Amino acid sequence: MEEIIALFGESEKGQFHTPYYCQSIIDLCETLGNPPKESQGLFFAIQAIFFNRSLLFFRVEEEGFSIEDYLKGIKQLQDVANMKKIKALCFPGVGSKEIIEATHPILYNHKSLLITTEKDFYDYLTL
């Protein structure tokens, strides 16, 4: 079974509430375009591709703040998770307990990792 990293982030192209499957830098560039200023999502996506991981990218309007985008994407991801192995979830810019706690069923059922930044993890612990 293919192992996938699901990533939520900003991009200049693509529809909201639509998962994009990417396996190469060319896929990322053609589908999602350039990263907006201060965005980390596509940076993490490139890292995943460099480590030969398939990627399911969910575009959000604003990293860390578009709660509705995250929750809709997580709900869609639960359907995908029934068919594919989710190796990790990546949420750069997210320190929200509501968003992170919504991922618990996927993380638990797939024994997946949660990828975040030090700053976001600190926000999660202290808010």
ABEGO torsion letter per residue (X at the ends): XBBBBBBBBBBABEBBGBBBBBABAAAAAAAAEBBBBGBAAAAAAAAAAAAGBBBBBBBBABBGABAAAAAAAAAAAAAAAAABBBABBBBBGBABAAAAAAAAAAAAAAGBBBBBBAAAAAAAAAX
